[in-house]
Amino acid sequence: MPLLSEDQIKQYNQKGYVSPIQALTKNQAQEVKEEIEFIENKWPNELKNLGRNYPHLISPILDNVVRNSNILDAVESIIGKNILACGTTLFIKEPDERGFVSFHQDAKYIGLEPHNWVTAWVAITDANENNGCMKMWPGTHKQELKYHNEKFDYNSGNLLTRGQTVENVPLEKTESVILNEGQMSLHHPRIVHGSGINKSKKRRIGFVIQSYIGTNVKQVLGKMYVQLVRGKDNFNYHQKTNKPIKTMEKKAVKIRKKAMEELSKIFYNETTQKGKY
């Protein structure tokens, strides 16, 4: 059954995002954190750079997050009962590092149309203003896509593929999305959002399902590997993948590699430059 209340749906429709929503228990969030650290320790390069994408394809524990009923119930309230998961991304900010996410709109580069999709940002650790939580510019989802300055400014710590930036965002009009571990936010593909640096002494980990899409949504810029996580898919626009059996199984690693290669083509469509993500 759809989870969101009328007030929460009203907030999403008016502002372009809704939070906080309880997604995981503290124990589940801790399990995800330990799984990420396990992969990082045993396979040090696996989750770096482009490898931050599609981690759920190589881990049953991370795949379970994508299929979590609390999350899917909330998503169903927004996009309907037929749901595909078409990607996940780890946004990890180390303590005292310069990593930030410039203000941008997800729909600008990802090629998913129509915009019957939503991004779930799940806090694996607490996310607050001190460690670089997201900031939303409410109401911008009702507007057309804005011009993005492609800076490719990785040396400055920008965590986005092209360093794509909506300039002159009025910070006084933005709202901080503060989440406790296990909570999540849902945001519209056209809302302008970003996040600052981690000024704390602890890692800030966000597990982002980017995104849940209705089965009627096409990928107009390339190919995406998806999973049917609820309902039926009568359109079959995308390549389907299965649930991983164990962490880093060989077959799953190969599929993930293909998925990341195709995703990179989408992210860097019509540009001669290429970043590290």
N, C-alpha and C positions, 0 to 999 in steps of 0.2 A: 504493500500500500504506500502511496506517496506520503512522505514524511513531513514536508514543510507545512507550517501553519499559514493561514491566510495573511497574517501580518508579515511573515517571512517572504512569502511570494510577492507581496506588495513592495517590500523593501527591495527585492531583486529587480522588479520591474521598474521601480522609480530610480534606484541608485545604480543598478548594474552589477550589484554583488550582494551577497548575504553572508553574515557570520555573527557569532561563532555557531557552528553546528557540531555536535558530538559525533565523531566518526569511529575512533578507536578507544579502547580502554587504555589505561596507563601501561598495563602489562603487554598489550598488543603493540603499543608504540615502542616500548622497550625491546620487544622481540625484533621489530623492524630495524631499530638502531643497531642491535647486536648483529643482525644479518648483514647490514651494510658494512659494518666494521670487520666482520668475518671475511667478506669478499675482498675488502681493501687490503687486509693483512695477508691473505693467502694468494691473491692475484692482484698485486699492487697497481697494475696499469689498467685494470678492467673498467673502472668507473671514472677514469680521468677524461677530461676534454669531451670528445664526441661520445665517449663511453658513459657519460652521465645519462644518456637517453636509453629508453627501453630496458631498464634494469629488471622489470617484472618478467621479462621473457627468459631470464636465467635463474630465477629464484621463486620457488613455490610460496615462500613467505611473503615476498613482495607482490606476487600475483594475487595472493589472498586479499591484499589491501584493495586492489582493483575490483575485486568481486564482493567486497564487504557490503552486507545488506543495508547497513545504516547509510552508507554513501550512496548506494544505488537508489534507495528509497527517496533520498533528497533530490538526486539528479532526475529521477522520474517525474518529480513535481514540476520540473522545468522543461524537459525536452520530450517527455512521453515515455511509454513503457518499452519501446524497442530501442535498445541501447548497445552501442559498440564502444569499446575502449580502444582508442587508436594511438596511444602513446603514454609514456611516463618519463619524467625527468627528475633527477636529483638536483636540488639547489642547496648546496652545502656552503656555508660561510665559516671559515676557520676564525678562531679568535684573533682579534687585532690585525686582520688582513684588510686589504683595500676592496675586496669584492663587493660590487653593487650591481643593481639591475636598473638601467636607465628607463625613464618613462616611455611606454610603448603601448601598442594595441596588438593582441595576439593575432587577430584576423588579418593583419597587414601582410604577412608573409607566408602563412601556413597553408593557404589554398583550399580550405574546407568551405564549401558552399552548398546550400544556403547556411546561414548562421544559426542553425538549430543545434547548437552545441555549447558546452559549458566546461570550464576548467575547475577541477577540484584541487585546492592547495591544502595538503594535510600536514599538520605540524607534528613532526616526530620528536622535536624538542620544543620548548616554549619559544614563541616568536613575539618579540616586543620591540619597542622603539630603540632600546639599547643594543639589540643584536641584529637589527636590520629587517624588521617586519615589512610586509607590503604596505604601500600607500595607494589608495584609490582616489580617482577624480570622479566623484559621483555624477551621474547623468550623461557622461560622454558617450555611453553606449547608444544613446538615442541619435547621435550625430553621425555624419559620414566619416570614413577613415581619414585620419589626418596625415599631413606630410611628416615623414620620418627622415631625419638626417642620419645617413649611414656613416658612422665614424670609424668603425673597425678599430676601436680604441682599447684593445685588450691590455696594453701596458698600463692603462689607468685603472684596471681592475673590473672593467665592464664584463658581465657574465653572459651577455646576449651574443647571438651569432654574428651579427653585422655591427654591433654597437648601435643598433637603431634607436633613435632618440626623438621623441616629441619635445621640441624646445619650448621654453617659456611657460611651463606648467605652473599655474598659480598655487604654490604650496599651501597657502592659507585656506584653499578650498579643498585640499585633499584630506582623506580620512585614513588613520592608521588601523590596520587589521591586526589586532592583538589576539593571539591564540595561545591557549595552553596545550601542552603535549596531548595528542590524540584528538584535538579539535581541528576543524577545517573551515575554509571559506569556499564559496562557489562564486565564480565571476564570469561575466558575459564576454564573448570574444572581442567586442569593440570597446570595452571600457579602457581608458588610459590608466595605467598603473606602473609602479616601479618599487624599488626598495633600496635602502641605504646600506652602509657598511656595518659590520659586526664590531661593536666597541666593547663587547664583553670578553670574559676570559674562558668562555665555553663555546663549543661548536653549535651553530644553528643549522638544523637539518630540516628541509622541507621536501616531502615526497609529493610530487605534483602529477596528477593524472591529467595530461594535456593532449587530448581532451576526451571527454565523453561526448559522443556524437549520436544524433538520431540516425537510424538506418537509411534515411532518405538523403543524407549528406554525401556529396561527392568530393573527391580530391581532384581539383582541376589543374594542379601543377605537377603531379607525378603519381607515385604509388605509395600506399601506406599499408602496413601490416596491422591488422586489427583482431580483436577477440569479441565474439558475441557474448555479452555478460548478462543480458536480460532480454526476454521477449523473442521475437522472430525477425529475421532479415529477409524480406521479400525482394530486396533490390540487388544484393550481392555486388556492390560496386568495388569491394576491396579484397585484398588477399587476407585470408583467415589464418590464424596461428592457434596452436594448442597450448594448454596449460603445461608448464615445465614439470617434469617428474622429480627432479632433484636439482640442487644448486650447481650450476655450471656444467650440466650434462652437455656432451659434445654436440648433439643434434641441435639443442636449444641455442648454443653459442653460435653455431653456423647460421641459424635463422636470424638471430639478433644482428649478426654482422651484416646480412643482406638488408635487414630493416633499417639499420643505421646508415648504410650507403644510400638507400633510397631517400631517407629523410634529409640527408645532407644535400642531395640534389634539389629538394624542395626549398630548403632554407637558403641556398645560394643560387636560386633561379635568377637568371638574367643579370648576373654579376661576374666579373672576371676575378674579383678578389675572393678569398676564402679564409675564414677564421678557424679557430681551433675547436669550436664547439659544434 
